[in-house]
């Protein structure tokens, strides 16, 4: 009966189109969930608290579970790139916007602090080794730096917080990452700066 209604070539194209539509729907769902997680993180940073429903949603969206540690990174686009584009501020603004979009696509959760400063939340497996933890988080920070260069941002400074197993410490992680990143004026731009190393 189906053979009478549609030939095999038409059936193939129908299946391909349905698959593409399903993949697009899944991508849109994932993007909507990421945007929801970002909004909750921004509210937690701004107000220090969210509803229990939002906290449960964030735990679910980020899949924060036993065996993982959260770490915050404060990513600041360094100003000397902006000075290179002093005659074309719009182009510089577009580069920063592209960087933000790329960060949103590649990170677990992101909160924009200013136009050129971002708080990134990520999780790493807790293998009970500080050395492995910091090696992994520095590799992650270096991937962010490569991402910046891929969109034309020559330099970003990244402050790295301590680790925590709980979203309740989100503001503390942000404060630590921000404080570490503020040391770029002393230690130099375009570096990864670990809070543990400066907090003596």
Secondary structure in CASP SS format (residue, H / E / C, confidence):
PFRMAT SS
TARGET T0000
AUTHOR 0000-0000-0000
METHOD secondary structure of the structure
MODEL  1
X C 1.00
X H 1.00
X H 1.00
X H 1.00
X H 1.00
X C 1.00
X C 1.00
X H 1.00
X H 1.00
X H 1.00
X H 1.00
X H 1.00
X H 1.00
X H 1.00
X H 1.00
X H 1.00
X H 1.00
X H 1.00
X H 1.00
X H 1.00
X H 1.00
X H 1.00
X H 1.00
X H 1.00
X H 1.00
X H 1.00
X H 1.00
X H 1.00
X H 1.00
X H 1.00
X H 1.00
X H 1.00
X H 1.00
X H 1.00
X H 1.00
X H 1.00
X H 1.00
X H 1.00
X H 1.00
X H 1.00
X H 1.00
X H 1.00
X H 1.00
X H 1.00
X H 1.00
X H 1.00
X H 1.00
X C 1.00
X C 1.00
X C 1.00
X C 1.00
X H 1.00
X H 1.00
X H 1.00
X H 1.00
X H 1.00
X H 1.00
X H 1.00
X H 1.00
X H 1.00
X H 1.00
X H 1.00
X C 1.00
X C 1.00
X C 1.00
X C 1.00
X C 1.00
X E 1.00
X E 1.00
X E 1.00
X E 1.00
X E 1.00
X E 1.00
X E 1.00
X E 1.00
X E 1.00
X E 1.00
X C 1.00
X H 1.00
X H 1.00
X H 1.00
X H 1.00
X H 1.00
X H 1.00
X C 1.00
X C 1.00
X C 1.00
X C 1.00
X H 1.00
X H 1.00
X H 1.00
X H 1.00
X H 1.00
X H 1.00
X H 1.00
X H 1.00
X H 1.00
X H 1.00
X H 1.00
X H 1.00
X H 1.00
X H 1.00
X H 1.00
X H 1.00
X H 1.00
X H 1.00
X C 1.00
X C 1.00
X E 1.00
X E 1.00
X E 1.00
X E 1.00
X E 1.00
X E 1.00
X C 1.00
X C 1.00
X E 1.00
X E 1.00
X E 1.00
X E 1.00
X E 1.00
X E 1.00
X E 1.00
X E 1.00
X E 1.00
X C 1.00
X C 1.00
X C 1.00
X C 1.00
X H 1.00
X H 1.00
X H 1.00
X H 1.00
X H 1.00
X H 1.00
X H 1.00
X H 1.00
X H 1.00
X H 1.00
X H 1.00
X H 1.00
X H 1.00
X H 1.00
X H 1.00
X H 1.00
X H 1.00
X H 1.00
X H 1.00
X H 1.00
X H 1.00
X C 1.00
X C 1.00
X C 1.00
X C 1.00
X C 1.00
X E 1.00
X E 1.00
X E 1.00
X E 1.00
X E 1.00
X E 1.00
X E 1.00
X E 1.00
X E 1.00
X C 1.00
X C 1.00
X H 1.00
X H 1.00
X H 1.00
X H 1.00
X H 1.00
X H 1.00
X H 1.00
X H 1.00
X H 1.00
X H 1.00
X H 1.00
X H 1.00
X H 1.00
X H 1.00
X H 1.00
X H 1.00
X C 1.00
X H 1.00
X H 1.00
X H 1.00
X H 1.00
X C 1.00
X C 1.00
X C 1.00
X C 1.00
X E 1.00
X E 1.00
X E 1.00
X H 1.00
X H 1.00
X H 1.00
X H 1.00
X C 1.00
X C 1.00
END
